[in-house]
Amino acid sequence: MRSFIVIASLLVAISCKRSNSDLTPTTPLPGETSTTAAAAATPKEIIICDQKNARIIIVDVANGNAITWEWKATAAYAMIRSGAQGWFSNLSEAKLVYNGKYILATASGGGVALINVSSKKAIWFDYAGGNTHSAELLPNGNIVTASTTGGYLMIFTTDSYINDESAQTAPIAFEDVHNVVWDHARQRLYAAGKNKLKVFTYNGSCRSPKLTLQTTYTMPEGNAHDLFPVHGSTTDLWLTNSGHIYKFNVSTGVFTLVKTISSVKTVSSGPTGYQTIIAQANNTGGETWRTNQVLDINGAVVYKNTAIGLYKARWKLVNTFSYPAGDSFHECTHP
């Protein structure tokens, strides 16, 4: 009987050891909850650019604000060469792409990266420069970036075999452009800078990509910042500037004022049960353009962490406006 008990105990210990070895928790900062926290509810996660700590994090606000994922360009898992890691200072954008399996990230240091969520490896990265503020995935797997300093868009022929030596177009001039969004249904690209919102077509070429300007809209006020699809809508984009949040209807070209509010860096909405959230700069987290909290559109706190310096925050939800259902990683250079 004693032998049976000993054997059973050993089996349980081995099983526990194997289970624990499969976990890859993040290292939480003081006051944060790690990924080992037991989930009591359906996850409800926010992707956050934490500039103060040079990382992207995913926070589950439905389960004690547990940090379920963390990415740093300097970590070994990212596989970004040391000479390029500095490109990812002041992370400025983190978009969920390829049906939630990848994150497309940019940084004011000039870097752009396509990150595998599971492995955390940057399967492709390059340098766009010019205070890169946003990027977008194009249908053939190429990537377009938006840089504010110098004011330009740039298309990269994405090639995961060579990373930071991918071919790229010459800068496509667009003063103070801060954002870029693809419209899958209409096969159009939208971007906004200063008081202009521009609509482009894309030629779909792998090796000779090109944007052609179709329409230019004048915004009610200038200093455009965020542009992102309204969740579940087939026609509307969130648009922010220095003091307002708008919805822009891509079919009618109409700007509709939603709220008068200053310094909103991002707006993100979701299905029923998800608040419309904003990242509003409030001079916390080390810089004037950062904050340490995520608010709903009416000013209520959704998430707060005094250890971070947050720039942008988006719900971790698949974007059906920009990408086809079931989209998976592809690049035209290596079909």
C-alpha positions in Angstrom: 0.0 0.0 0.0 2.9 2.4 1.0 4.5 1.7 -2.4 1.3 2.6 -4.2 1.0 5.9 -2.3 4.7 6.8 -3.1 4.3 6.1 -6.8 1.0 8.1 -7.0 2.7 11.0 -5.2 5.6 11.0 -7.7 3.2 11.0 -10.7 1.3 14.0 -9.3 4.5 15.9 -8.7 5.8 15.1 -12.2 2.4 16.2 -13.7 2.5 19.5 -11.7 6.1 20.2 -12.9 5.2 19.7 -16.5 2.1 21.9 -16.2 4.1 24.7 -14.6 6.9 24.5 -17.1 4.5 25.3 -19.9 3.6 28.7 -18.4 5.4 31.8 -19.6 4.3 34.5 -17.2 5.3 38.1 -17.6 7.3 39.9 -14.9 4.8 42.3 -13.3 5.8 45.7 -12.1 4.8 46.7 -8.6 1.0 46.8 -8.2 0.4 44.7 -11.3 -1.1 41.2 -11.6 0.8 38.5 -13.4 -0.5 36.1 -16.0 -0.6 33.3 -13.4 -3.7 34.8 -11.8 -6.7 32.4 -12.1 -9.2 33.6 -14.7 -12.7 33.8 -13.2 -14.5 35.4 -16.2 -14.3 35.5 -20.0 -11.2 37.5 -20.9 -11.7 41.2 -21.9 -8.4 42.4 -22.9 -6.8 45.8 -23.9 -3.6 46.1 -25.9 -1.5 48.9 -24.5 1.6 50.8 -25.7 3.5 51.3 -22.4 6.2 53.8 -23.5 7.5 54.3 -20.0 8.6 50.7 -19.7 9.4 50.2 -23.4 6.9 47.4 -23.9 3.5 46.4 -25.3 1.2 44.7 -22.8 -2.2 43.0 -22.9 -4.3 43.6 -19.8 -7.4 41.5 -18.9 -9.7 44.0 -17.2 -12.3 41.3 -16.6 -9.9 39.3 -14.4 -8.2 41.6 -11.9 -6.3 43.6 -14.5 -3.9 40.6 -15.0 -1.2 41.3 -17.6 -1.6 38.3 -19.9 1.1 39.2 -22.4 4.2 41.4 -22.7 6.6 42.3 -25.5 9.9 44.1 -25.5 12.1 44.7 -28.4 15.2 44.1 -26.3 14.0 40.6 -25.1 15.7 37.5 -26.6 12.3 36.2 -27.8 11.8 39.2 -30.1 14.9 38.3 -32.1 15.6 41.9 -33.1 19.3 42.6 -33.6 20.9 44.9 -31.1 21.5 47.6 -33.6 17.8 47.8 -34.4 16.4 47.6 -30.9 16.7 51.4 -30.4 14.2 51.9 -33.3 11.5 50.7 -30.9 11.7 53.5 -28.4 8.4 55.1 -27.5 6.1 52.5 -28.9 3.3 54.3 -30.7 0.9 51.7 -32.1 -0.1 48.1 -31.6 -2.8 46.7 -33.9 -4.2 43.2 -33.9 -3.9 41.6 -37.3 -4.1 38.2 -39.1 -7.2 37.1 -37.1 -5.6 37.9 -33.8 -2.5 35.8 -34.3 -0.1 38.8 -34.8 0.4 42.4 -33.6 1.6 45.1 -36.0 3.6 47.6 -34.0 5.3 50.9 -34.6 7.5 53.2 -32.5 8.4 56.9 -32.6 12.0 55.7 -32.8 11.2 54.7 -36.4 10.7 51.0 -36.0 7.9 48.8 -37.4 7.4 45.2 -36.6 5.1 42.3 -37.2 5.0 40.2 -34.0 3.8 36.6 -33.6 1.6 36.7 -30.5 2.3 33.1 -29.5 6.1 33.1 -29.9 6.6 36.9 -29.4 9.1 36.8 -32.3 9.2 39.8 -34.6 8.9 37.8 -37.7 9.5 40.9 -39.7 10.8 44.4 -38.7 12.3 47.4 -40.4 13.0 51.1 -40.1 10.5 53.7 -41.4 11.9 56.7 -39.5 10.3 60.1 -39.1 8.6 59.5 -35.8 6.5 56.5 -37.0 3.0 56.8 -35.6 1.1 54.0 -37.2 1.1 51.2 -39.8 -1.4 49.1 -41.7 -1.4 45.7 -43.3 -2.2 45.7 -47.1 -4.0 42.8 -48.8 -0.9 41.1 -50.3 1.0 41.2 -47.0 2.9 44.4 -47.7 2.9 47.0 -44.9 2.4 50.8 -45.1 3.6 53.2 -42.4 2.7 56.7 -41.4 5.5 59.1 -40.1 4.7 62.5 -38.7 8.2 64.1 -38.9 8.8 64.9 -42.5 5.2 63.9 -43.2 5.0 60.7 -45.3 3.6 57.3 -45.9 5.9 54.5 -47.0 5.2 51.0 -48.3 7.4 48.1 -47.4 7.6 44.9 -49.5 7.4 42.6 -46.4 9.9 39.9 -46.5 10.3 37.8 -43.3 13.5 36.2 -44.7 15.5 39.4 -44.6 13.8 41.5 -42.0 15.3 45.0 -41.9 16.5 45.0 -45.4 13.1 44.8 -47.1 12.5 46.9 -50.2 10.5 50.1 -49.6 9.0 52.9 -51.7 10.2 56.4 -51.6 8.3 58.5 -49.0 4.8 59.4 -50.1 4.3 63.0 -49.0 1.5 63.7 -46.5 2.1 66.5 -44.0 1.9 65.5 -40.4 0.2 62.2 -41.2 -0.5 60.3 -37.9 -2.5 57.2 -39.0 -3.4 54.7 -41.7 -6.4 52.3 -42.1 -7.3 49.8 -44.8 -10.9 49.3 -45.9 -11.2 45.6 -47.0 -14.7 46.0 -48.6 -13.9 49.0 -50.7 -10.2 48.3 -51.2 -9.2 51.7 -50.1 -6.6 53.2 -47.7 -7.5 56.1 -45.4 -5.0 58.4 -43.7 -5.3 61.7 -41.9 -2.9 64.5 -41.1 -3.3 68.2 -40.2 -6.8 69.0 -41.4 -6.9 66.6 -44.3 -8.2 63.0 -44.6 -7.1 61.3 -47.8 -8.3 58.2 -49.6 -6.0 56.1 -51.7 -6.2 53.1 -54.0 -3.4 50.4 -53.8 -2.1 48.7 -57.0 -1.6 45.4 -55.2 1.9 44.9 -56.7 4.3 42.9 -54.7 7.6 44.4 -55.9 6.4 47.7 -57.2 3.7 48.8 -54.7 2.0 52.2 -55.3 -0.7 54.3 -53.7 -2.8 56.6 -55.9 -4.7 59.5 -54.3 -8.5 59.4 -55.0 -10.1 61.9 -52.7 -9.2 64.5 -50.2 -11.6 65.6 -47.4 -11.1 68.7 -45.3 -11.7 68.0 -41.6 -13.8 70.4 -39.4 -10.6 71.2 -37.4 -7.0 70.3 -37.8 -4.3 68.3 -36.0 -5.6 64.8 -36.8 -4.4 62.1 -34.6 -6.2 58.7 -34.3 -8.1 57.0 -37.1 -9.5 53.5 -36.4 -12.6 51.5 -37.4 -15.7 51.7 -35.3 -16.2 48.1 -34.2 -19.0 46.3 -36.1 -19.5 49.2 -38.5 -19.0 48.8 -42.3 -18.8 52.6 -42.9 -17.5 54.5 -39.9 -14.1 55.4 -38.6 -13.2 57.0 -35.3 -11.2 60.2 -35.8 -9.6 62.4 -33.2 -7.8 65.8 -33.3 -6.6 68.2 -30.6 -10.0 68.8 -29.1 -12.6 66.5 -30.6 -13.7 62.9 -31.3 -15.6 62.4 -34.6 -17.0 59.6 -36.6 -16.1 59.7 -40.3 -18.4 57.9 -42.7 -16.4 56.6 -45.6 -19.5 56.3 -47.9 -20.8 59.8 -47.4 -17.6 61.7 -46.5 -19.5 63.2 -43.5 -17.7 64.0 -40.2 -20.0 63.7 -37.2 -18.9 65.2 -33.9 -19.2 62.7 -31.1 -17.5 64.5 -28.2 -15.6 67.6 -27.4 -12.5 66.4 -25.5 -8.8 67.2 -25.8 -5.6 65.2 -26.2 -7.2 61.9 -27.2 -4.5 59.6 -28.6 -6.8 56.6 -29.4 -10.4 55.6 -29.5 -11.5 51.9 -29.4 -14.9 50.4 -29.3 -16.3 46.8 -29.2 -19.5 44.7 -29.1 -22.1 44.8 -26.4 -20.5 44.8 -23.0 -17.4 46.7 -24.2 -17.1 50.4 -23.3 -15.8 52.8 -25.9 -12.4 53.5 -24.5 -9.9 56.3 -24.9 -6.3 57.0 -24.1 -6.2 60.7 -23.2 -2.8 62.3 -22.5 -2.7 63.8 -18.9 1.0 64.4 -18.3 1.5 61.2 -16.3 3.9 58.4 -17.1 7.0 60.6 -17.7 5.9 62.7 -20.7 3.1 65.2 -21.5 1.7 63.0 -24.2 1.2 59.9 -22.0 -1.2 58.8 -19.3 -1.4 56.1 -16.7 -5.1 55.2 -17.3 -7.6 54.0 -19.8 -11.0 55.8 -19.7 -14.4 55.2 -21.2 -15.6 57.9 -23.5 -17.5 59.5 -20.6 -14.5 59.8 -18.4 -14.9 56.8 -16.1 -11.7 54.8 -15.3 -11.5 51.4 -17.0 -7.9 50.6 -16.2 -5.3 52.5 -14.2 -1.7 51.6 -13.4 0.6 54.2 -11.9 3.7 52.2 -13.0 3.1 52.8 -16.7 3.3 55.6 -19.2 0.6 54.8 -21.7 0.3 56.2 -25.2 -2.3 54.1 -27.1 -4.8 51.5 -26.0 -7.1 49.3 -28.1 -9.4 46.4 -27.3 -8.0 43.1 -28.3 -10.6 42.4 -31.0 -10.4 41.2 -34.6 -10.9 44.1 -37.0 -13.4 43.0 -39.6 -13.4 46.4 -41.3 -9.8 46.1 -42.5 -9.2 42.4 -42.9 -11.1 39.4 -44.4 -12.5 36.8 -42.1 -10.1 34.1 -41.2 -7.1 36.0 -42.5 -3.8 34.4 -41.9 -0.1 35.4 -42.3 1.0 35.7 -45.9 3.6 37.7 -47.8 3.8 38.1 -51.6 7.6 37.6 -51.6 7.3 34.0 -50.4 3.9 32.6 -51.3 
